[in-house]
Amino acid sequence: MYSVFIVDDEVIVRDGIRNKIDWEKSGFTFAGEAGDGEIALSMIQDIKPDILITDIKMPFMDGLELSRMVKKLLPWTKIIILSGHDEFEYAKKAISIGIADYILKPFTSEELLVSMNRAVEDLDKQKQRFSDIKKMKESLESASLLAKEKLLSDIVLGVITGADAVRLTADMKVDLISRFYTVCISEIYPAGGKSSKLIEVKSRLLSIADNNPKSTVFFISPERAVFILKSVQLEQAEEDSYNLANAVEHEISAGTDSYVVTSIGMTVDRIAKINDSYNSAVQYLNQNRLIPNKNMIINTSDCSENGVTPSDLKETDPLVDRIRYADEGEIEQIVNQYLECIDEVREDFASTASYLLVDIIMSISKLAEDLGGDVKDIAPEILSRAFVSGAVSSKEIFTREVKRILSAVLTWRNSRIQGKYGNVILRAKKYIEKNFANPDICLMSTAKAVNMSPNHFSSVFSQECGMTYIEYLTNVRIERAKKLLKNTAMRSSEIAYEIGFSDPHYFSFIFKKVSGCSLQEFRAKEK
């Protein structure tokens, strides 16, 4: 189903759209609503709806300005403008932005559904374009595209000079002139590991670059896409990078069963330094190669905390790379690989196992050092000769001890990595707890409170908390509402205002959606 978000400063209009459309029967899901463009933008940035329905005249930020921002942040979103003005200039501006439809008030729910279904046709056509495997393959294997990939590969790998890069890209009509550059690398994990899925995924990534004049993309390997992103201002580079990374994640997760990890490299100020940005991105991407079960966005500025920099990782042992991002379920696999290695050698068990155990201990020590700690903080006993001798006395004891210390390492590592973001998440949650009753609280205000850009904060929050910012804020408000329903005689409208909803009808709708029962049913059950 496609998700729909509504923005209109008239409550009666929002109520009419929300309540008169049978969302499930019509094949849509109601994603949310807002009374003005400024609040809406923050919610839309977090929810990422497929279709936006917005009034054109609103306080703080009108529908046209909101549409411009949404098209910049979420280029795939289809926008339907509602207007009480039958003026050519409004329609002309809407068309220039890329609006899907323009509806005059008053309108019926049937008219709106017709418009929404037209938007769906466009979304379906976009999907259909990606499903034409033959055309995609021809496009991906065209001679001009292969030549472009070779040139761009030489640039990011530092094979050619900056002057040559400027000249050759101009010859190939590739616009690579800008004030700042950021390399973003997307590692693709095809559904079920099937390489046949890569063609569709690649086509989707090419479409992102086609629709984003700031980016150029090529494939440096079958599973690795490299975006060179141009920015005019340094402070805008991070936002541009996260906009791109979010678009990549949306296209891959919404249209395929594959996963993608996108690494954002450092921002550089000349073409000759694009190689530096690429190297910084690839260093951290390699740390995440063993996380094929979820989408991720990582930024070198995040990974460089606690004194860890790309240069620190150049001599990293492969096991350090693995345990840096492995989960508990991978311990068995790691141990089995060590046991297979021992079986292959077929020499004295204790000697081979001792060698491998020392390798494990050294890797743990390196990881602890990289994360600003000490191996003694994890398992001090492993540094003694007695521990090594005892652990290799038999295969059973070796297996048990290696599993134990790897589990201890992952527990310690998680506490350190969470600590990297822990302060940010804690401050954000405290801010929400203090301000959830304010109807103006939003992703942007919370991001500002923790000194992060909205896109960066949104990605960090959802990856660390396992839910979006809006979902968390809504849960906080609904839990507060439940307490008030249980312990007070306040009316539902009073509770709505008390917990930050400016519209009691919308509060009732959200309460039932989240809790599975109406306000009246919940209160009756709790008596």
Protein Blocks (a to p, Z undefined) as FASTA:
>chain_A
ZZdddddfbfklmmmmmmmpcfklnopacfbdcfbfklmmmmmmmnopabdcddfbdghi
afklmmmmmmmmmmmbccddddfbdcfklmmmmmmnopabdcdddddfklmmmmmmmmmm
mmmmmmmmmmmmmlmmmmmmpmklmmmmmmmmmmmnomacfklmmmmmmmnopafbdfbd
cddddddddehhiaklmmmmmmmmmmmmmmmmkbccddfbfklccdddddfbfklmmmmm
mmmmmmmmmmmmmmmcbdcddddddddfbfklmmmmmmmmmmmmmmmmmmckbccdddfk
lmmgghiafklmmmpcfklmmmmmpcfklmmmmmmmmmmmmmmnopafklmmmmmmmmmm
mmmmmmmmmnopafklmmmmlmpmklmmmmmmpmklmmmmmmmmmmmmmmmmmmmmmmmm
mmmmmmmmmmmmmmmmpmkbcfklmmmmnopafklmmmmmmmmnopafklmmmmmmmmmm
mmmmmmmccdfklmmmmnopabfklmmmmmmmmnopafklmmmmmZZ
